[in-house]
């Protein structure tokens, strides 16, 4: 499970409308028949028009300044293992989202109790994800593609007499480089914009900065986890506990779907890896045999070649540990087994 909270895109000021983001989330529907389209939904309605979403979010910005975000985006990316468990069922993802937003409301630190009814949000399920220029595989391929483009340009220069060289030799170099390009999808060279293979279903949630009454600010972007401040002579609570929310994201998924989460894909496990990798590895070794086998199978999906696992932490070789650490770092960055 990979979860990210981001504020409205930053410029010199914030856009006055959510319209561009809503249009972006409608892109998949443009290629689908009406009966196959995914619609916006919230806590109580399954079918909400894009126009309604824009109207409600844009109209819920009382007293917000130009340099303050009007809305936040929450992206929830279940792993392919999690999606397989629920058979990629959108109804189960909608139910999960509604339970998750109840937990989201509980993460605000306020004097009054915040519930999901205080939150104005609209969510949408998307089924595809595309590779982008910042993806590691795209970057690795681009090194070869750039060299090939230069050689192709050299051929044109040779043919025009602007460069001395052997075009046949240059073409051979291009063939060799093309064969060395490391990443492909169904035999095609992986480039930015190409659809990612496998189940890629994920959830976009647009959350208004203001509460449902348009009178109070509920910002998940607060730098405060839980604090108190004096405003107009009155002590008031403020803050949003992101750590609690990220933990709730996986616990809610597990409780609503019956998913059996392995230690290496758990939020607490990944925090342990970041804070104390050796203790993380020791925990792996202490897992029951079946759980340990699943753990290392998940890690190997990152492309890591793990050596023979020692029977105790005392047998842990430094080189083996470093390989494991590198592999887990790759997994975390890719979002394949974590936040």
C-alpha positions as a Markdown table, in Angstrom:
| # | Residue | x | y | z |
|---|---|---|---|---|
| 1 | Unk | 0.0 | 0.0 | 0.0 |
| 2 | Unk | 1.4 | 3.4 | -1.0 |
| 3 | Unk | -0.4 | 6.5 | 0.2 |
| 4 | Unk | 0.5 | 10.1 | -0.5 |
| 5 | Unk | -1.1 | 13.4 | 0.6 |
| 6 | Unk | -0.2 | 16.4 | -1.6 |
| 7 | Unk | -1.5 | 19.9 | -1.6 |
| 8 | Unk | -2.9 | 21.7 | -4.6 |
| 9 | Unk | -0.1 | 22.3 | -7.1 |
| 10 | Unk | 2.0 | 25.3 | -6.2 |
| 11 | Unk | 2.6 | 28.3 | -8.4 |
| 12 | Unk | 3.0 | 32.0 | -7.4 |
| 13 | Unk | -0.6 | 31.6 | -6.2 |
| 14 | Unk | -3.1 | 28.7 | -6.0 |
| 15 | Unk | -5.6 | 28.2 | -8.8 |
| 16 | Unk | -9.1 | 29.3 | -8.0 |
| 17 | Unk | -10.6 | 26.1 | -9.4 |
| 18 | Unk | -10.2 | 22.4 | -9.1 |
| 19 | Unk | -11.4 | 22.1 | -12.7 |
| 20 | Unk | -8.0 | 21.2 | -14.2 |
| 21 | Unk | -7.5 | 18.4 | -11.7 |
| 22 | Unk | -11.0 | 17.0 | -12.3 |
| 23 | Unk | -10.4 | 17.0 | -16.0 |
| 24 | Unk | -7.2 | 15.1 | -15.5 |
| 25 | Unk | -9.1 | 12.5 | -13.5 |
| 26 | Unk | -11.7 | 12.2 | -16.3 |
| 27 | Unk | -9.1 | 11.2 | -18.9 |
| 28 | Unk | -9.7 | 7.4 | -18.6 |
| 29 | Unk | -13.4 | 7.9 | -19.2 |
| 30 | Unk | -12.8 | 9.5 | -22.5 |
| 31 | Unk | -11.8 | 6.1 | -24.0 |
| 32 | Unk | -14.6 | 4.1 | -22.4 |
| 33 | Unk | -18.2 | 3.3 | -23.1 |
| 34 | Unk | -20.6 | 4.9 | -20.6 |
| 35 | Unk | -21.4 | 1.6 | -18.9 |
| 36 | Unk | -17.6 | 1.0 | -18.3 |
| 37 | Unk | -16.8 | 4.5 | -16.9 |
| 38 | Unk | -15.8 | 5.1 | -13.3 |
| 39 | Unk | -17.6 | 8.0 | -11.6 |
| 40 | Unk | -16.8 | 10.3 | -8.7 |
| 41 | Unk | -18.2 | 9.2 | -5.4 |
| 42 | Unk | -18.2 | 10.3 | -1.8 |
| 43 | Unk | -19.4 | 8.9 | 1.5 |
| 44 | Unk | -23.0 | 8.5 | 0.5 |
| 45 | Unk | -23.3 | 8.7 | -3.3 |
| 46 | Unk | -21.8 | 6.5 | -6.0 |
| 47 | Unk | -22.4 | 8.6 | -9.0 |
| 48 | Unk | -21.4 | 12.3 | -8.9 |
| 49 | Unk | -20.8 | 14.4 | -12.0 |
| 50 | Unk | -17.5 | 16.2 | -12.6 |
| 51 | Unk | -19.4 | 19.4 | -12.8 |
| 52 | Unk | -20.8 | 18.8 | -9.3 |
| 53 | Unk | -17.4 | 18.1 | -7.9 |
| 54 | Unk | -16.0 | 21.3 | -9.3 |
| 55 | Unk | -19.0 | 23.3 | -8.0 |
| 56 | Unk | -18.7 | 21.9 | -4.5 |
| 57 | Unk | -14.9 | 22.2 | -4.1 |
| 58 | Unk | -14.7 | 25.6 | -5.7 |
| 59 | Unk | -17.6 | 26.9 | -3.6 |
| 60 | Unk | -16.0 | 25.7 | -0.3 |
| 61 | Unk | -13.1 | 28.1 | 0.0 |
| 62 | Unk | -14.4 | 30.9 | 2.3 |
| 63 | Unk | -11.7 | 33.2 | 3.7 |
| 64 | Unk | -8.9 | 31.3 | 2.1 |
| 65 | Unk | -6.1 | 33.5 | 0.8 |
| 66 | Unk | -4.6 | 33.2 | -2.7 |
| 67 | Unk | -1.4 | 31.6 | -1.3 |
| 68 | Unk | -3.4 | 28.9 | 0.6 |
| 69 | Unk | -4.3 | 25.6 | -1.0 |
| 70 | Unk | -8.0 | 25.2 | -1.7 |
| 71 | Unk | -7.9 | 21.4 | -1.7 |
| 72 | Unk | -5.6 | 18.4 | -1.1 |
| 73 | Unk | -5.1 | 15.2 | -3.0 |
| 74 | Unk | -4.9 | 11.8 | -1.4 |
| 75 | Unk | -3.7 | 9.0 | -3.7 |
| 76 | Unk | -4.1 | 5.5 | -2.4 |
| 77 | Unk | -2.2 | 2.8 | -4.4 |
| 78 | Unk | -2.8 | -0.8 | -3.3 |
| 79 | Unk | 0.0 | -3.2 | -4.3 |
| 80 | Unk | -0.7 | -5.8 | -6.9 |
| 81 | Unk | -0.8 | -8.4 | -4.2 |
| 82 | Unk | -3.5 | -6.4 | -2.4 |
| 83 | Unk | -5.4 | -5.9 | -5.6 |
| 84 | Unk | -5.2 | -9.6 | -6.4 |
| 85 | Unk | -6.6 | -10.4 | -2.9 |
| 86 | Unk | -9.8 | -8.4 | -3.6 |
| 87 | Unk | -9.8 | -9.5 | -7.3 |
| 88 | Unk | -9.4 | -5.9 | -8.4 |
| 89 | Unk | -13.0 | -5.3 | -7.3 |
| 90 | Unk | -14.0 | -1.5 | -7.5 |
| 91 | Unk | -16.9 | -2.0 | -5.2 |
| 92 | Unk | -14.5 | -3.2 | -2.5 |
| 93 | Unk | -12.3 | -0.3 | -3.1 |
| 94 | Unk | -15.2 | 2.1 | -2.8 |
| 95 | Unk | -16.2 | 0.5 | 0.5 |
| 96 | Unk | -12.5 | 0.7 | 1.7 |
| 97 | Unk | -12.3 | 4.4 | 0.7 |
| 98 | Unk | -15.4 | 5.2 | 2.8 |
| 99 | Unk | -14.0 | 3.4 | 5.8 |
| 100 | Unk | -10.6 | 5.1 | 5.3 |
| 101 | Unk | -12.1 | 8.6 | 5.2 |
| 102 | Unk | -13.7 | 7.9 | 8.6 |
| 103 | Unk | -10.2 | 7.2 | 9.9 |
| 104 | Unk | -8.9 | 10.3 | 8.1 |
| 105 | Unk | -11.4 | 12.5 | 10.1 |
| 106 | Unk | -10.1 | 10.9 | 13.4 |
| 107 | Unk | -6.6 | 12.1 | 12.6 |
| 108 | Unk | -7.3 | 15.8 | 13.1 |
| 109 | Unk | -6.4 | 17.2 | 16.5 |
| 110 | Unk | -9.2 | 19.6 | 17.4 |
| 111 | Unk | -11.3 | 20.6 | 20.4 |
| 112 | Unk | -14.5 | 19.3 | 18.8 |
| 113 | Unk | -14.8 | 15.7 | 17.5 |
| 114 | Unk | -14.2 | 15.5 | 13.8 |
| 115 | Unk | -16.2 | 12.9 | 11.9 |
| 116 | Unk | -16.4 | 12.0 | 8.2 |
| 117 | Unk | -19.5 | 14.2 | 7.9 |
| 118 | Unk | -17.3 | 17.2 | 8.6 |
| 119 | Unk | -15.1 | 16.3 | 5.6 |
| 120 | Unk | -16.0 | 17.4 | 2.1 |
| 121 | Unk | -14.4 | 14.9 | -0.3 |
| 122 | Unk | -14.8 | 13.3 | -3.7 |
| 123 | Unk | -13.0 | 10.2 | -4.8 |
| 124 | Unk | -12.5 | 8.4 | -8.1 |
| 125 | Unk | -11.0 | 5.0 | -9.0 |
| 126 | Unk | -8.5 | 4.8 | -11.9 |
| 127 | Unk | -7.4 | 1.5 | -13.4 |
| 128 | Unk | -4.3 | 2.5 | -15.4 |
| 129 | Unk | -1.0 | 4.0 | -14.6 |
| 130 | Unk | 1.6 | 5.2 | -17.1 |
| 131 | Unk | 5.4 | 5.3 | -16.8 |
| 132 | Unk | 6.7 | 8.9 | -16.4 |
| 133 | Unk | 10.0 | 10.5 | -17.1 |
| 134 | Unk | 11.1 | 10.3 | -13.4 |
| 135 | Unk | 10.6 | 6.5 | -13.2 |
| 136 | Unk | 13.9 | 4.7 | -12.7 |
| 137 | Unk | 13.2 | 2.2 | -15.6 |
| 138 | Unk | 12.5 | 5.1 | -17.9 |
| 139 | Unk | 15.7 | 6.9 | -16.9 |
| 140 | Unk | 17.8 | 3.8 | -17.4 |
| 141 | Unk | 16.3 | 3.2 | -20.9 |
| 142 | Unk | 16.7 | 6.9 | -21.8 |
| 143 | Unk | 20.5 | 6.6 | -21.4 |
| 144 | Unk | 20.5 | 4.1 | -24.3 |
| 145 | Unk | 17.9 | 5.9 | -26.3 |
| 146 | Unk | 19.9 | 9.2 | -26.1 |
| 147 | Unk | 23.0 | 7.5 | -27.4 |
| 148 | Unk | 21.0 | 5.9 | -30.2 |
| 149 | Unk | 19.5 | 9.3 | -31.2 |
| 150 | Unk | 23.0 | 10.8 | -31.4 |
| 151 | Unk | 24.3 | 7.9 | -33.6 |
| 152 | Unk | 21.2 | 8.3 | -35.9 |
| 153 | Unk | 22.0 | 12.0 | -36.2 |
| 154 | Unk | 25.6 | 11.0 | -37.0 |
| 155 | Unk | 24.4 | 8.8 | -39.9 |
| 156 | Unk | 22.5 | 11.8 | -41.4 |
| 157 | Unk | 25.6 | 14.0 | -41.1 |
| 158 | Unk | 27.8 | 11.3 | -42.8 |
| 159 | Unk | 25.3 | 11.0 | -45.6 |
| 160 | Unk | 25.3 | 14.8 | -46.1 |
| 161 | Unk | 29.1 | 14.9 | -46.0 |
| 162 | Unk | 29.3 | 16.9 | -42.8 |
| 163 | Unk | 30.9 | 14.1 | -40.9 |
| 164 | Unk | 33.5 | 11.4 | -41.7 |
| 165 | Unk | 32.5 | 7.9 | -40.8 |
| 166 | Unk | 31.1 | 4.5 | -41.8 |
| 167 | Unk | 27.3 | 4.4 | -41.8 |
| 168 | Unk | 27.3 | 0.5 | -41.7 |
| 169 | Unk | 29.5 | 0.6 | -38.6 |
| 170 | Unk | 27.3 | 3.2 | -36.9 |
| 171 | Unk | 24.2 | 1.1 | -37.7 |
| 172 | Unk | 25.9 | -1.9 | -36.0 |
| 173 | Unk | 26.5 | 0.2 | -32.9 |
| 174 | Unk | 22.8 | 1.2 | -32.9 |
| 175 | Unk | 21.8 | -2.4 | -33.2 |
| 176 | Unk | 24.1 | -3.4 | -30.3 |
| 177 | Unk | 22.8 | -0.5 | -28.1 |
| 178 | Unk | 19.2 | -1.4 | -28.9 |
| 179 | Unk | 19.7 | -5.0 | -27.9 |
| 180 | Unk | 21.2 | -3.7 | -24.6 |
| 181 | Unk | 18.2 | -1.6 | -23.6 |
| 182 | Unk | 17.2 | -3.2 | -20.3 |
| 183 | Unk | 13.5 | -2.6 | -19.8 |
| 184 | Unk | 10.6 | -3.6 | -22.2 |
| 185 | Unk | 6.9 | -4.2 | -21.9 |
| 186 | Unk | 5.5 | -7.0 | -24.0 |
| 187 | Unk | 8.6 | -6.8 | -26.2 |
| 188 | Unk | 8.4 | -3.1 | -26.7 |
| 189 | Unk | 11.0 | -0.7 | -25.4 |
| 190 | Unk | 9.7 | 1.0 | -22.3 |
| 191 | Unk | 9.3 | 4.8 | -22.7 |
| 192 | Unk | 7.6 | 7.6 | -20.8 |
| 193 | Unk | 3.8 | 7.5 | -21.4 |
| 194 | Unk | 3.6 | 3.7 | -21.8 |
| 195 | Unk | 1.0 | 1.9 | -19.6 |
| 196 | Unk | 2.3 | -0.1 | -16.7 |
| 197 | Unk | 1.6 | -3.8 | -16.9 |
| 198 | Unk | -0.5 | -5.8 | -14.4 |
| 199 | Unk | -3.2 | -4.5 | -12.1 |
| 200 | Unk | -2.6 | -0.8 | -11.5 |
| 201 | Unk | -6.0 | 0.2 | -9.9 |
| 202 | Unk | -5.7 | 3.2 | -7.5 |
| 203 | Unk | -7.8 | 5.8 | -5.8 |
| 204 | Unk | -7.7 | 9.6 | -6.1 |
| 205 | Unk | -9.4 | 11.6 | -3.4 |
| 206 | Unk | -10.0 | 15.3 | -3.6 |
| 207 | Unk | -10.4 | 16.8 | -0.1 |
| 208 | Unk | -11.5 | 20.4 | 0.5 |
| 209 | Unk | -9.3 | 22.5 | 2.7 |
| 210 | Unk | -12.4 | 23.7 | 4.5 |
| 211 | Unk | -14.8 | 21.6 | 6.4 |
| 212 | Unk | -18.3 | 20.7 | 5.0 |
| 213 | Unk | -19.8 | 23.8 | 6.6 |
| 214 | Unk | -17.2 | 26.0 | 4.9 |
| 215 | Unk | -16.4 | 27.7 | 8.2 |
| 216 | Unk | -13.3 | 25.8 | 9.6 |
| 217 | Unk | -10.0 | 24.8 | 8.1 |
| 218 | Unk | -9.1 | 21.1 | 8.1 |
| 219 | Unk | -5.7 | 20.8 | 6.6 |
| 220 | Unk | -3.9 | 17.5 | 6.4 |
| 221 | Unk | -0.8 | 19.5 | 5.3 |
| 222 | Unk | -0.4 | 20.9 | 8.8 |
| 223 | Unk | 3.2 | 20.7 | 10.1 |
| 224 | Unk | 1.7 | 20.0 | 13.5 |
| 225 | Unk | 0.9 | 16.5 | 14.7 |
| 226 | Unk | -0.9 | 17.7 | 17.8 |
| 227 | Unk | -0.4 | 21.0 | 19.5 |
| 228 | Unk | -2.2 | 23.9 | 21.2 |
| 229 | Unk | -2.1 | 27.6 | 20.2 |
| 230 | Unk | -3.6 | 30.7 | 21.6 |
| 231 | Unk | -5.9 | 32.4 | 19.1 |
| 232 | Unk | -7.9 | 35.5 | 20.1 |
| 233 | Unk | -7.1 | 34.8 | 23.7 |
| 234 | Unk | -8.4 | 31.2 | 23.5 |
| 235 | Unk | -6.4 | 28.0 | 23.6 |
| 236 | Unk | -7.2 | 25.9 | 20.6 |
| 237 | Unk | -6.0 | 22.4 | 19.4 |
| 238 | Unk | -4.5 | 22.0 | 16.0 |
| 239 | Unk | -2.7 | 19.4 | 13.9 |
| 240 | Unk | -3.1 | 16.3 | 11.7 |
| 241 | Unk | -1.4 | 13.0 | 12.5 |
| 242 | Unk | -0.1 | 11.7 | 9.2 |
| 243 | Unk | 1.7 | 8.8 | 10.8 |
| 244 | Unk | -1.6 | 7.7 | 12.3 |
| 245 | Unk | -3.4 | 8.0 | 9.0 |
| 246 | Unk | -0.8 | 6.0 | 7.1 |
| 247 | Unk | -1.0 | 3.3 | 9.7 |
| 248 | Unk | -4.8 | 3.4 | 9.5 |
| 249 | Unk | -4.7 | 3.0 | 5.7 |
| 250 | Unk | -3.3 | -0.5 | 5.9 |
| 251 | Unk | -5.2 | -1.6 | 9.0 |
| 252 | Unk | -8.5 | -0.5 | 7.4 |
| 253 | Unk | -7.7 | -2.4 | 4.2 |
| 254 | Unk | -6.9 | -5.5 | 6.2 |
| 255 | Unk | -10.0 | -5.3 | 8.4 |
| 256 | Unk | -12.4 | -4.6 | 5.5 |
| 257 | Unk | -11.0 | -7.2 | 3.1 |
| 258 | Unk | -9.5 | -9.9 | 5.3 |
| 259 | Unk | -6.0 | -9.3 | 3.9 |
| 260 | Unk | -3.1 | -11.0 | 5.7 |
| 261 | Unk | -0.3 | -8.5 | 5.7 |
| 262 | Unk | 3.3 | -9.7 | 5.7 |
| 263 | Unk | 5.8 | -7.9 | 7.9 |
| 264 | Unk | 7.9 | -6.5 | 5.1 |
| 265 | Unk | 4.8 | -4.8 | 3.5 |
| 266 | Unk | 3.6 | -3.4 | 6.9 |
| 267 | Unk | 3.9 | 0.3 | 7.8 |
| 268 | Unk | 5.5 | -0.6 | 11.1 |
| 269 | Unk | 8.0 | -2.9 | 9.4 |
| 270 | Unk | 9.1 | -0.3 | 7.0 |
| 271 | Unk | 9.5 | 2.3 | 9.8 |
| 272 | Unk | 11.7 | -0.3 | 11.5 |
| 273 | Unk | 13.7 | -0.7 | 8.3 |
| 274 | Unk | 14.4 | 3.0 | 8.1 |
| 275 | Unk | 15.2 | 3.5 | 11.8 |
| 276 | Unk | 17.1 | 0.3 | 12.5 |
| 277 | Unk | 17.8 | -1.9 | 9.4 |
| 278 | Unk | 19.7 | -4.6 | 11.5 |
| 279 | Unk | 16.7 | -5.0 | 13.9 |
| 280 | Unk | 14.4 | -5.2 | 10.8 |
| 281 | Unk | 16.5 | -8.0 | 9.4 |
| 282 | Unk | 16.6 | -9.8 | 12.8 |
| 283 | Unk | 12.8 | -9.5 | 12.8 |
| 284 | Unk | 12.7 | -11.2 | 9.4 |
| 285 | Unk | 14.7 | -14.1 | 10.6 |
| 286 | Unk | 12.4 | -14.5 | 13.6 |
| 287 | Unk | 9.2 | -14.8 | 11.4 |
| 288 | Unk | 7.5 | -18.2 | 11.1 |
| 289 | Unk | 8.9 | -20.2 | 8.2 |
| 290 | Unk | 5.9 | -19.6 | 5.9 |
| 291 | Unk | 5.8 | -15.9 | 6.7 |
| 292 | Unk | 9.5 | -15.6 | 6.2 |
| 293 | Unk | 9.3 | -17.3 | 2.8 |
| 294 | Unk | 6.6 | -14.8 | 1.7 |
| 295 | Unk | 8.7 | -11.9 | 3.0 |
| 296 | Unk | 11.7 | -12.8 | 0.9 |
| 297 | Unk | 9.5 | -13.6 | -2.1 |
| 298 | Unk | 8.1 | -10.0 | -1.9 |
| 299 | Unk | 11.6 | -8.6 | -1.6 |
| 300 | Unk | 12.9 | -10.6 | -4.5 |
| 301 | Unk | 10.2 | -9.0 | -6.7 |
| 302 | Unk | 12.3 | -5.9 | -6.6 |
| 303 | Unk | 15.0 | -7.8 | -8.5 |
| 304 | Unk | 17.2 | -8.3 | -5.5 |
| 305 | Unk | 19.3 | -11.5 | -5.5 |
| 306 | Unk | 19.3 | -12.4 | -1.8 |
| 307 | Unk | 22.0 | -14.8 | -0.6 |
| 308 | Unk | 21.4 | -17.8 | 1.6 |
| 309 | Unk | 19.7 | -16.6 | 4.7 |
| 310 | Unk | 21.7 | -17.1 | 7.9 |
| 311 | Unk | 20.0 | -19.0 | 10.8 |
| 312 | Unk | 20.8 | -16.3 | 13.4 |
| 313 | Unk | 21.6 | -12.6 | 13.5 |
| 314 | Unk | 25.2 | -13.5 | 14.5 |
| 315 | Unk | 25.7 | -15.1 | 11.1 |
| 316 | Unk | 24.6 | -12.0 | 9.2 |
| 317 | Unk | 27.4 | -11.1 | 6.8 |
| 318 | Unk | 27.9 | -7.4 | 6.2 |
| 319 | Unk | 27.7 | -7.8 | 2.4 |
| 320 | Unk | 24.5 | -9.8 | 2.6 |
| 321 | Unk | 22.9 | -7.1 | 4.8 |
| 322 | Unk | 24.0 | -4.3 | 2.4 |
| 323 | Unk | 22.4 | -6.2 | -0.5 |
| 324 | Unk | 19.2 | -6.6 | 1.4 |
| 325 | Unk | 19.2 | -2.9 | 2.4 |
| 326 | Unk | 19.7 | -1.8 | -1.2 |
| 327 | Unk | 16.8 | -4.0 | -2.4 |
| 328 | Unk | 14.4 | -2.7 | 0.2 |
| 329 | Unk | 15.3 | 0.9 | -0.6 |
| 330 | Unk | 14.4 | 0.1 | -4.2 |
| 331 | Unk | 11.1 | -1.4 | -3.1 |
| 332 | Unk | 10.2 | 1.6 | -0.9 |
| 333 | Unk | 11.0 | 4.1 | -3.7 |
| 334 | Unk | 8.9 | 2.1 | -6.2 |
| 335 | Unk | 5.9 | 1.9 | -3.8 |
| 336 | Unk | 5.7 | -1.8 | -4.5 |
| 337 | Unk | 5.6 | -2.8 | -0.8 |
| 338 | Unk | 5.0 | 0.3 | 1.1 |
| 339 | Unk | 4.4 | 4.0 | 1.8 |
